[in-house]
Amino acid sequence: MANRTLGTRQKLVFRGPDQGPGRAAPKRPRNPLVVPALQRKAGPHDTSQGAKRQAGKRSLIRQLLGKEEA
């Protein structure tokens, strides 16, 4: 039986000297719309009010249970 992968192999493409493996990255992005998106990176987020409230409730329960056991 013939090897089936030989029929689906990619063709060899000859590229210019600036492209190909081992070369430097291009100076400009392929998609110019990516640049503004990369510049709008998110910063550190603050803890939400619900998370603060739940943490306070857990610490209160922990304190109350700690006093009862001791």
C-alpha positions in Angstrom: 0.0 0.0 0.0 1.3 3.4 -0.9 2.2 6.0 1.7 -0.7 8.4 2.0 1.2 11.3 3.6 3.3 11.8 0.5 0.3 13.2 -1.4 -0.5 15.8 1.2 3.0 17.1 1.8 3.5 20.8 1.6 5.3 22.1 -1.5 8.7 23.6 -1.1 8.4 27.4 -1.4 11.5 29.5 -2.2 11.5 32.7 -0.2 13.5 35.8 -0.4 16.7 36.3 1.6 14.9 38.2 4.3 12.4 35.5 5.0 12.6 31.9 6.2 13.8 30.1 9.3 16.6 31.7 11.3 16.0 35.2 10.1 15.0 38.2 12.1 11.4 39.1 12.7 9.9 41.6 10.2 10.2 45.3 11.1 6.4 45.9 10.8 3.5 43.6 11.7 1.6 41.9 9.0 -1.6 43.3 10.3 -1.4 47.1 11.0 -4.6 46.9 13.2 -2.7 44.8 15.7 -0.4 47.6 16.8 -3.1 49.7 18.7 -4.4 46.5 20.3 -0.9 45.6 21.6 -0.5 49.1 23.0 -3.7 48.8 25.1 -2.5 46.1 27.4 -4.5 45.7 30.6 -3.0 46.8 33.9 -3.4 45.2 37.3 -7.1 44.9 38.3 -8.5 45.7 41.8 -10.4 43.2 43.8 -14.1 43.6 43.3 -16.5 44.6 46.0 -18.1 41.2 46.1 -14.8 39.5 46.5 -13.9 41.8 49.4 -17.2 41.2 51.1 -16.8 37.4 50.7 -13.3 37.5 52.1 -14.5 39.6 55.1 -17.2 37.1 55.7 -14.8 34.2 55.6 -12.4 35.8 58.0 -15.2 36.6 60.4 -16.4 33.0 60.4 -12.8 31.9 60.8 -12.3 34.2 63.8 -15.6 33.1 65.4 -14.8 29.4 65.0 -11.3 29.9 66.3 -12.6 31.5 69.5 -15.1 28.7 70.1 -12.5 25.9 69.7 -9.8 27.6 71.9 
